[in-house]
Amino acid sequence: MVKMIVLEVDEPHPDDQKEKGSLGEILERHFIKAGKNHDPPLGVEVDMRYIVEENGGKIPSVEEFEGVRGILITGSTYDAHGDNEWIIKLMDLIKRESTLGVEAEGGLTYYRAMEDIPRHAL
């Protein structure tokens, strides 16, 4: 079983969300299908978290990543170099997770954090 966390930092257009679901739900279906098609089949568990605190989201704690093999951060209309408190918390979380060996993938937010991570920690 591979455990992943999808950190949602935006919402799709309301029409798309009504038809296809949230970004996390779309990605969950994709990862589960990919796991089933893997040879040999691979179980995938996806934990979705909406993290834009100013809109009711919450940044998870490092402890909540126990057993997680990968983090995916969705794209966003937010500026990765912004000074929103939740963006700063996310940068700190990514830096800590990267030094613990958890793989993180995502948009500009991830790349901004990578600028500050020592190369030996990657």
Residue pairs with C-beta under 8 A, 6 or more apart in sequence:
1 43
1 44
1 45
2 35
2 42
2 43
2 44
2 45
2 69
2 70
3 45
3 47
3 67
3 68
3 69
4 31
4 44
4 45
4 46
4 47
4 68
4 69
4 70
4 71
4 72
5 46
5 47
5 48
5 49
5 60
5 64
5 65
5 68
5 70
5 71
5 72
6 23
6 24
6 27
6 28
6 46
6 47
6 48
6 49
6 71
6 72
6 73
6 74
7 49
7 51
7 60
7 71
7 72
7 73
7 74
7 90
7 106
8 22
8 23
8 24
8 48
8 49
8 50
8 51
8 57
8 74
9 51
9 52
9 73
9 74
9 75
9 76
9 78
9 90
9 109
10 23
10 52
10 74
10 75
10 76
10 77
10 78
11 17
11 22
11 23
12 20
12 22
12 23
12 26
20 26
21 29
22 48
22 50
23 74
23 75
24 46
24 48
24 49
24 50
24 74
25 48
27 46
27 48
27 72
27 74
28 46
28 48
31 44
31 46
32 44
32 46
34 44
35 41
35 42
35 43
35 44
36 42
47 68
49 57
49 58
49 60
50 56
50 57
50 58
51 57
51 58
51 59
51 60
51 86
51 90
52 78
52 86
53 59
53 85
53 86
53 89
54 84
54 85
54 86
57 86
59 86
59 89
59 90
59 93
60 93
62 93
62 96
62 97
62 100
65 71
65 97
65 100
65 102
68 102
69 102
69 103
70 102
70 103
70 104
70 105
71 94
71 97
71 102
71 103
71 104
71 105
71 106
72 104
72 105
72 106
73 90
73 94
73 104
73 105
73 106
73 107
73 109
73 110
74 106
74 107
75 106
75 107
76 107
76 109
78 84
78 87
78 109
79 87
80 87
80 107
80 108
80 109
80 111
80 112
81 108
81 112
87 109
90 109
90 113
91 109
91 112
91 113
91 116
94 104
94 109
94 110
94 113
94 114
95 113
95 116
95 117
97 104
98 104
98 113
98 114
98 117
98 121
98 122
99 117
99 121
104 110
104 113
114 122
